[in-house]
Amino acid sequence: MAEMASTGETPEILFWVGCAGSFDERYKAVTQAFVKILNKVGVSFAVLGPEEACTGDPARRAGNEFLFQMQAVSNIQVMNAYEVKKVVTACPHCFNTIKNEYPALGGNYEVIHHSQFLQQLINEGKIVLQGGGEFKGKKITFHDSCYLGRANDVYEAPRDVIRALDVELVEMKRCKTKGLCCGAGGAQMFKEPEPGRKDINVERAEEALATGATTIAVGCPFCLTMMSDGVKNKEKENEVKVYDLAEMLAKDMGI
Amino acid sequence: MSILPQVIFLLVFAVAGYILFKRISFLRRNIFLGKRETRNDLPDQRWKTMLLVAFGQQKMFKKFTPAILHLMIYVAFVIINLEVLEFVIDGIFGTHRVFAPFLGSAYGVAMNIFEFLAIAVLVSCVAFLIRRNVMKVERFTKPELNGWPAMDANLILVIEIILMFAILTMNATDQILASRGVPHYTLLNGLFFSSFLQSIFQGMSDSTLVFIERFAWWFHIVGILAFAVYVTYSKHLHIFLAFPNTWYSNLKPKGEMKNMPEVTNEVNMMLGIATDTSAEPPAEIGRFGAKDINDLSWVNVMNAYSCTECGRCTAECPANITGKKLSPRKIMMDVRDRAEEVGKSMDSGGPGLADGKSLLGDYISKEEINACTSCNACVEACPINIDPLSIILQMRRYVSMEESAAPAQWNSMFQNMETAFSPWKFPPSDRFNWAEKVKNEEIKEN
């Protein structure tokens, strides 16, 4: 972003990478896949790079409002300085926070989840799919992220992206408004679960495996981690893969 | 004719009215122990939500069988209350079936509809008793229902069954008396359902029947008044509170957490940003987050009094499903029970809120609130738009900001975020490292 600003360029979108997108070994591949799609399609975009900080979502949900607002206000200062209008992010937590919670602190942007953005690109014919590639005809199930689904009522965009791949989309028993959390929301990602019978991600992985799908599609970095761990817990990691929507599209596009 | 029954009726009616007035004032005061919050925006959307969700039972229909059974009781409750109006007029003026002459044959039709509804209520209540006590539907077997809550649920179902029998008995005996030409009784054109009961009473004398008919009438009307009082002490308050509760629904996206403006001022000062509120005298800063009911919003407390303990929230809660202590239903019951405790203490000259107890700690444990994934499944599941999540998150704010007692791993996460601007401990300068791979690939391609 800094480079573009220095040359007077105004990118169409700001891609908000997020902490998982920047640091999580597995999830960095999603960031890379999404960027490759943007490059291929020729979308003019920028990232904040080292100027990006955590949106503060986990701090706020863990109760630390001070820390949340410190993060939020700093981020808003940076984005407002660059006169950012439109933000796209692959993380539903960043999406929810910037879209719904930054306005109260002076950050007003059009915020779109990457599933919605990818759906638009497909609809506009900018992403031309090769007919599913390795996913063609395979059974795929989509795990709804709470912060995309119930929190913001986005249920169809990710499903439309999956359908575009010419696959068989199978639903889990608990899906859409009734979708079961992966167990990571509300800052649970950053602590051990409270004592109980079972881990939530194992419960959810069992449900996903029961559909007979060979791929579990997700649209959230935390869900990706939790579902992958759940599948490993059931020792099915060789048969069943967990992918983000952007990765699936990038694979199909051969990039 | 003696006016004694009319006097007794008026007396009973007045006593019930007085008790209700006292109790409703008590509930109102308890609800407003919560903090002020204005939720009057978007009135069109609020009326629409109330119409669909409370009046139209929209969210009940996510589970079809109980929804149909509940609908029958609900419709019967609303419609049979029209008949109660006649009861009241008859009671005050010593008349009998005062509406009958005005409505002509339509009256008989109306009575048949009421009888049908009475049967529908009977069937539904029996089905509900079976679901609770024989089938033991899982959400009715959770520990928070042990004792009074389970009793409360069964009691109300049994009372409704008895009240419906009273209506049918009254109609059956009333019609036998009318067919015998006993004065004062009006023959209606065949009451379908109660006619099946008539055979029980056929052999009895006129005076016995009059006694039974009068007894059933009194039983029904006194029963209804007693029921009205009982409801205000019970989870069944939802039959009234569901309406304001849905009107005051949270209309914002479910993922949005309420901002704390008192924190924003401090943050802006720390970051050296001028605030437009700096000229104003600093508002009195209370507690951060919620420790007790007076820290919550009044809407949270109204939510608690509206809860009918159906447990759909708990049945959808990922933490509860996997055996954690958290149950969103229990959160709501605890808020209500604490409000009751504080209210009673205040009314008896006790310490009220300063009784050394609090919602967090004495009713709700940290283990419970720490188990929440903020997934909004409970909020989505509630048939009347109760929001347990809002309460949980406010309590987390208290624990984190007032007690600095968040779980250790969260404290480390906070530390990372303070120093490295990420919940994980990576240097901020590495944020762009992922791009190396993309750049290298592009260089190779070119």
Interface residues (C-beta under 8 A of the other chain):
Chain A: V17 C19 G21 S22 F23 D24 K28 T31 Q32 V35 K36 N39 V47 G49 P50 E52 A53 C54 G56 P58 A59 R60 R61 A62 G63 N64 E65 F66 L67 Q69 M70 Q71 V73 S74 Q77 N96 K99 N100 E101 A104 L105 C146 Y147 R150 A151 N152 D153 T177 K178 G179 L180 C181 G183 A184 G185 G186 A187 Q188 M189 F190 K191 E192 P193 E194 P195 G196 R197 K198 D199 I200 E203 R204
Chain B: K62 K252 P253 K254 G255 E256 M257 N259 M260 V263 T264 E266 V267 N268 M270 L271 I273 F288 G289 E316 P318 A319 I321 T322 G323 K324 K325 L326 E367 N370 A371 C372 T373 S374 C375 N376 A377 V379 E380 L393 R396 R397 Y398 V399 S400 M401 A406 P407 Q409 W410 S412 M413 F414 M417 E418 F421 S422 P423 W424 F426 P428 S429 D430 R431 F432 N433 W434 A435 K437 V438 E441 E442
